[in-house]
Amino acid sequence: CLEKGAIRVSQKEKTHFQKAVEQTPEIRDFYKPGLQALRHSERQHICCGDSKRLTGSLSLDDAFKKTHPNEPVWDYAVGYNHFNKGDKVTWIEFHPASSDHVAEVLRKLSWLKNWLTKKAVPLHSMTDRYCWVATGRIVITANSKQAKVIASRGLEGPMKQVVLR
C-alpha cells in the first residue's frame, strides 16, 4: 500500500492517462499527478504495490461543479500503469454503503458511462474498472440482492480500499 499521504512525483514525459485527460475538453485542466486530485483523507483508501506506476488522477467533482452542478457526477479517476495491461483507469466513487444509497451510486455510474462514451472516448478506452469505496460502515452484504445488482452493472464494491496491481 502507499505510505500515508504518498503522492506520485510528476514525470518528465506525459503519461497516456494525462494525454487522454488533456484530449477531453471538459476536463483537460483538471489532471493531477499521482493521487493529488483526491482529498487527503481519501488517499488512504487507495493501495498499490508501486506508487511509481501511478499515472495521475482527476476529480470529476472539481471539473464539473460549475458546468454540471445538478448532475450525479462520479468522484475520481485514477491512472495506473499495469504491467500486463498498460496504463488503465480505475473510476472511484466515495459514498455511504447502505441499501438506501445503491440507486444513487448506480445513477452516478450510469451518468459516468454515458459521459465516457459520448465525450471522453480516450478515457473510456482506458477504463479498467469502476469501484465504490464506502465512506463508513458497509451495510450491504456480499450475497444480498443489492450486491447482485451492483455487480451486474459492472461496479465493484462497496469496499473499504481499492487495490491497484
N, C-alpha and C positions, 0 to 999 in steps of 0.2 A: 504493500500500500504506500501511497505517497506520505511522506512525513507531513505532520500537521502544518497546513498553510503553504505547502510547497507550490511553487508556480514555475512552469516551464520557462526557461530562459529563451528569449527570442532568437531565432535562427537567422543566418545570413541570407539564405535563399528562402523564397516564399514556399510554403507548403501547398500541396494540392488542395487542402481544405481552405486555406487562406485565399487561394486563387478562385475557388468556387464561390466563396462569400463575396469577393470583390466583383464577380461576374453577375451578381444578383443585385440590381439597382436599389431595391427597398432596404437592403441590409448592408450594403458594401462598406459603410463606415463603422460597423459595429464589431468587426473581427478583433479578438484579443489573443495574445499569445498564451499558451498554457491554459490554465483554468482561471485567468483573470476576469473573465466575464461573469463568473459565479460569485455569489456573495461569499464572504469569508466563512461564514457558518455552514455553508453548503458544500464547500470543497472537501470537507472530511468524509463526505459520503461517496466520493469518487476514489476508487482503489485501482492502482495499476502497478504492474511489476517494474516498469521502466518509465520514469517521468520524461526522459529524453524523447520518447516516442509520442508524447502529446503534441498534436499539430495545431492546436488552437481551440478557442471556444467563442461562443456567440450567445448573447442574451436577446432572445426574441422579444421579451417583455420590454426591454430598453429600446429596441429597434422600432417597435410598433405602438408604443404608448401614446404617441401623438397622432399617428395616421390611422390606427385601428383601435381606438380606446374602448369600444364596446364589443370587440371580437374575443372569442375564447382562445387567446393566444397561448401557445406552448411556451415553456420556460427557456430551455437551453439546447444548444448543440455543442457536442464536444468531439473534436477530431483526434483520432489516434491511429498511428501507423502500425498496423498488424503485419507481422512478418509474412504470413501466408496470403493475406487479402489486400495488402497495401493500405493506403490512407482511407479510413472509413469514418462515418459519422454516427455517433450514438446520440439520440434525441432524448432528453431527460426532463421529466416533469416532477417537481416537488409539490406534493399535495397531501392533505389528510387521507388516511386509508381506511375508510369505513364504507359500508354498502351505500350510505347516503351520498357518497361522492363519486361513485362509479360512473353514473351518467354524465356528470360534469367533465370528468377526465376523458371519457370516450368522446365527448363533444369536442374537446380540445384536440384530441388525436385526429379526429375527422377533419377539423379545420387545418391542422398541420399537413396532413396527407394531401388535401386539396390544394393548399398553397404550394407545396413542394412540386406537385405535378404541373401546376399552371404557371408558377412564377419563379421557381428555384430548381430548375431541371438539373443543373450541375450538382447541387447538393442532394437532390433526390437520387441520382445515380450512385452517390457515395454512401447512401444510407445502409447502416449495418443493423440497427435495432432501435426500438422505442422502449424506454424504461420509465416506470412510475416509482419514484422514491417517496416513501412515507415520511411525513413531517411530524409524526407522533407514533403512537401505537398502531400496529397493523391489526385491524379487526376483521379482515376478510380472510377466511380460512382457505387453504390450498385446494380443497375439494368442493368448495361451495359453488352454487350456480353463478354467482358474480365472478368468481375466479375463472370459470369456464368461458364466460362471455368475454372477459378481459383477454384471455389467451386467444380466443377465436378471432379477435381483431388485430392480432399481431403485437400486442402490448405485453411486456414482461413486468411482473410485479403485482401488487406493490412489494417493495423490498426496502431494506434499510441502507444498502450500499450497492453501487454499480461497480462491477469489476471489469476493467478493460485489460484484455490479453491479446 
